Amino acid sequence: MIPAWAQRREELLSDCLVSPDVFTQMVERLGEFVVPYRQALETAADPHAIHLYLQGLLSHVARKNAEAIAAFVEVERQVIQDLIGTAPWDHRPLITVLVGEVVEQLGEPDGIIAFDPSSFPKRGTHSVGVKRQWCGHRGKVDNCQVGVFMGYVSRREHALLDFRLSLPQDWARDKPRLEACHVPPEVQYHTRHEQCLELLDQWRAHVPHGWVTGDDELGRHTGFRGELRKRGERYVLGVPCTTTMRDLEVALPAYSGRGRRPKAPGQSVTQWRQSLPPHAWRRLTVRDGEKGPVEIEMVTRRVQTRLERKRLGPEEWLVVTRRPLADDHRTLESKASPDATDQDTQHRYHYYLTPTGESEAELARVIKAGACIEASFKRGKGEVGMDEYQVRTWQGWHHHMALSLIAVWFLIGETHRGQQWTPALTLPQVRYGLSLLLLEVCCTPGIDSICRQVQRQLLRNESARFYHHRTRKCLPPRKLHRERQ
């Protein structure tokens, strides 16, 4: 009799057999995939250049900026730079096509709309929206740009749908900097909460969903939670560990018969959590992870939080989750600010507020949607160079982000298709296979190809040398012509 462990191991390994059908005609399918996006473009953009840029994002090149992509697809660097940085085409029609395709493939009545900011570390001060601010990517205040992203999470998959560049307030007041980065005159300063509400109002009627979720940067603002309640949205939003609340389920002190009736005392969620007995926690299995079942422990309680001017807010449900500190390296949960979580000697704690007392299993599903969006950022930055752009303008940032989201969506579709033959197939392996196919299509090995690539680098170097000498008002000397042997 074969042991159960040995049998399961053989089953898992059999799922890794890669069929040629996974990669056959993948490049041709990329061409078909691009067609609706090319049709949505305005005349100001070159549709063929869009296809070339997507090929570059999906390729093997180490730094997926305009220069590296132009070298890979063998076009003039200015073609790609103009497409991304200066061409006045609108990215929003492409996002409309993307949202429609995602909804068609993944839409569920109880799907989850997730909002999450993502930071992009940058040097200098000239790129649009860059300043010293909290950089979640590095876990500290640093020089970076921040984008607010809207994602969609269903039981089958997750994807990023739309985005806004978070323009700092001092940028919005500096007209010379705005003009230098070609920021449209109608763009005004909006907080990230307002940007999330704009995205929600734009897409809520088109994207089927039952929940809205976000991290503590959104949940700490009572006005944002109030706007979601006005729209009839169910939410699960993170709140900082310093949030003040009243426990509405605790026994009240006896009424003495005089004055106001006593109320539950106010306290921080951390103080309340520390007073919980050990048996209050309930263990839940969220899903199967790569290294074993993903489990969390949870406790819920009906509470009231404090609004502005010491007013009490409506009744909400506080949800507290904890995981062992040893599992920190296994989770993709975001940490939007230093007080987003707290910990003791054994566990890390997260705090959330929701307007309805749903089942704990449903709340756990929504909470884990935040980790799915972090996984979407990991895909974009790790596979298609979402954070490797070298543009300074408003249009350039939005163009690159839109095409990055589209490139990831193509990989998601190809991964699902390939899993029909190879169930263990992952998105990074699909991108790896596609990059090899594109290498064969775009790069014809031989002396001529080598000469073109070397000449491209020489032209770049000599142009830089020319302008360096010109700055110092002296002609650069020509290189020495050696005798042929």
C-alpha positions, -999 to 999 in steps of 0.1 A, spaced: 0 0 0 14 34 -10 16 58 20 -8 88 17 21 113 18 40 96 -10 8 94 -31 1 131 -26 36 140 -35 33 122 -67 1 139 -75 16 173 -68 46 166 -90 24 154 -118 6 188 -118 40 203 -128 42 186 -162 43 215 -187 24 209 -219 35 227 -251 -1 240 -254 7 264 -225 31 285 -246 20 277 -282 9 309 -300 12 330 -268 29 359 -287 0 358 -313 -25 359 -284 -7 390 -271 -13 407 -304 -50 398 -303 -52 409 -266 -39 444 -275 -66 450 -302 -94 464 -280 -69 487 -263 -55 499 -296 -90 507 -308 -97 527 -277 -67 550 -282 -70 585 -295 -52 595 -327 -25 613 -307 -8 579 -298 8 553 -321 -12 521 -316 17 500 -327 40 516 -302 16 506 -274 21 469 -285 58 474 -285 58 489 -250 37 460 -237 62 436 -253 90 454 -235 72 452 -201 67 415 -206 103 409 -217 134 398 -199 150 433 -198 164 441 -163 153 477 -161 120 483 -180 124 519 -188 119 536 -222 155 533 -233 158 495 -224 125 487 -240 134 506 -272 166 487 -274 148 454 -270 121 460 -296 147 477 -319 131 511 -324 144 545 -319 145 555 -282 125 587 -290 96 566 -302 91 550 -268 100 582 -249 74 602 -269 48 575 -264 51 574 -226 64 609 -216 51 635 -240 23 622 -263 -10 637 -252 -31 606 -253 -56 598 -226 -51 567 -206 -87 565 -193 -102 548 -223 -77 520 -218 -87 517 -181 -124 515 -192 -115 485 -214 -95 469 -186 -123 473 -161 -148 458 -185 -126 427 -191 -119 422 -154 -156 424 -145 -165 400 -173 -140 374 -161 -140 379 -123 -171 397 -114 -191 384 -83 -220 399 -64 -200 397 -32 -167 408 -47 -144 431 -28 -132 466 -39 -99 472 -22 -82 506 -19 -45 508 -11 -18 534 -16 15 523 -30 48 542 -29 75 545 -55 109 556 -41 125 583 -62 156 605 -61 156 643 -67 127 667 -66 116 672 -102 94 641 -108 57 649 -105 44 646 -69 77 635 -53 84 646 -18 96 633 16 66 614 29 57 580 44 70 553 21 54 520 28 78 503 4 107 511 27 88 514 60 99 549 68 96 586 57 116 589 24 116 606 -9 89 590 -30 58 593 -52 25 578 -39 -3 564 -60 -38 555 -48 -49 522 -64 -83 505 -66 -82 467 -69 -108 440 -72 -107 407 -53 -130 377 -61 -127 341 -50 -110 332 -82 -84 360 -87 -75 396 -80 -64 425 -102 -57 463 -101 -83 483 -119 -76 520 -116 -54 546 -99 -47 582 -90 -14 600 -84 -14 615 -49 -4 651 -55 10 667 -23 -5 700 -12 27 719 -16 29 707 -52 -6 718 -59 3 753 -48 35 755 -69 25 765 -104 60 765 -119 65 729 -108 31 719 -121 38 735 -155 72 718 -157 56 684 -152 27 692 -176 1 687 -149 -33 697 -164 -47 730 -151 -79 713 -139 -61 690 -115 -66 702 -79 -53 689 -46 -74 660 -32 -67 640 -1 -63 603 -6 -97 596 9 -113 619 -16 -95 601 -44 -107 568 -32 -143 581 -31 -138 595 -66 -127 561 -78 -156 544 -60 -182 568 -74 -168 563 -109 -168 525 -109 -193 512 -82 -221 509 -107 -200 489 -131 -181 467 -107 -202 441 -88 -192 441 -52 -204 436 -17 -176 450 3 -151 479 4 -118 475 23 -87 495 29 -58 500 54 -56 522 85 -47 553 64 -83 553 52 -101 538 82 -86 563 108 -107 591 92 -142 590 105 -155 612 76 -144 585 51 -163 558 69 -193 581 71 -192 587 33 -192 550 27 -222 546 50 -240 573 31 -234 553 -1 -248 522 15 -214 504 13 -204 477 36 -167 481 46 -139 466 66 -113 493 72 -82 491 92 -78 516 121 -47 525 141 -40 509 175 -46 542 192 -82 544 182 -105 554 211 -137 534 215 -165 524 239 -174 488 244 -212 486 240 -214 450 253 -197 455 286 -219 457 318 -225 493 328 -221 506 363 -252 507 385 -273 539 381 -273 559 413 -306 576 405 -291 610 401 -276 628 371 -268 612 337 -269 575 334 -234 560 333 -218 550 300 -191 526 291 -157 542 297 -136 552 266 -103 534 260 -79 527 232 -84 495 212 -50 483 225 -61 487 261 -94 469 254 -75 440 236 -51 436 266 -81 430 289 -95 401 269 -94 366 284 -75 339 264 -107 320 255 -122 351 237 -101 344 206 -115 322 178 -91 305 153 -102 306 116 -86 291 85 -87 316 57 -73 297 28 -46 272 18 -12 289 15 20 278 -2 35 269 31 4 256 48 -30 268 59 -33 305 64 -49 310 99 -58 339 120 -74 344 154 -102 369 157 -125 386 182 -153 410 174 -172 434 196 -200 461 191 -185 495 199 -187 532 194 -158 554 183 -151 590 189 -157 615 161 -144 651 158 -151 675 186 -155 645 210 -188 635 195 -197 598 196 -201 580 162 -226 554 152 -225 518 163 -198 498 146 -182 464 150 -145 463 161 -126 433 146 -93 424 161 -70 398 145 -37 384 156 -10 362 141 22 348 156 52 370 151 69 340 135 44 343 106 53 380 98 76 368 69 47 349 54 21 376 51 17 404 25 -4 426 47 3 462 43 15 485 70 4 520 60 18 538 91 38 532 122 7 528 144 -11 505 121 -4 475 143 9 466 177 24 435 192 33 417 224 59 390 229 40 364 208 15 380 185 10 409 161 -24 426 162 -45 444 136 -77 464 142 -106 470 119 -141 486 119 -171 474 100 -207 487 101 -224 453 102 -220 422 124 -213 397 97 -200 362 103 -164 359 113 -156 338 83 -169 365 60 -150 392 78 -118 371 75 -123 368 38 -126 406 34 -97 413 57 -74 390 36 -84 410 4 -58 435 16 -31 409 13 -44 401 -23 -39 437 -33 -3 436 -19 2 405 -40 -10 425 -70 16 452 -64 42 425 -61 32 411 -95 33 445 -111 66 456 -96 83 422 -99 71 410 -133 63 440 -155 84 468 -141 56 488 -126 81 508 -105 109 510 -130 97 540 -150 120 570 -157 95 597 -164 89 631 -147 57 642 -162 21 638 -152 12 621 -185 42 598 -183 34 584 -149 -3 577 -158 7 562 -192 32 538 -176 8 528 -148 -20 521 -172 1 499 -195 16 481 -165 -19 471 -152 -28 459 -187 4 438 -190 -4 421 -156 -39 414 -167 -26 396 -198 -4 375 -176 -33 366 -154 -54 354 -184 -25 334 -197 -19 318 -163 -55 307 -160 -54 293 -195 -22 274 -189 -35 259 -157 -59 238 -178 -28 217 -187 -4 225 -159 -24 231 -126 8 242 -107 16 269 -132 23 303 -117 22 338 -131 60 344 -129 66 312 -149 42 324 -176 61 357 -178 94 338 -180 82 317 -209 67 346 -227 99 366 -223 119 338 -240 94 338 -269 96 375 -272 134 373 -272 131 350 -302 106 373 -320 123 407 -313 159 398 -313 174 380 -343 208 367 -331 237 374 -355 264 399 -363 240 425 -376 219 424 -344 250 427 -322 262 457 -343 229 475 -339 229 470 -301 265 482 -297 259 511 -320 229 522 -299 250 523 -268 279 542 -286 254 568 -299 241 573 -264 276 576 -249 289 600 -276 257 622 -274 262 625 -236 299 634 -241 290 660 -267 265 678 -244 289 677 -214 316 694 -235 290 719 -249 280 729 -214 317 738 -208 318 756 -242 344 734 -258 342 711 -287 347 674 -278 376 658 -296 370 630 -320 381 595 -312 413 583 -327 409 563 -359 432 533 -358 447 516 -388 429 484 -399 449 453 -396 
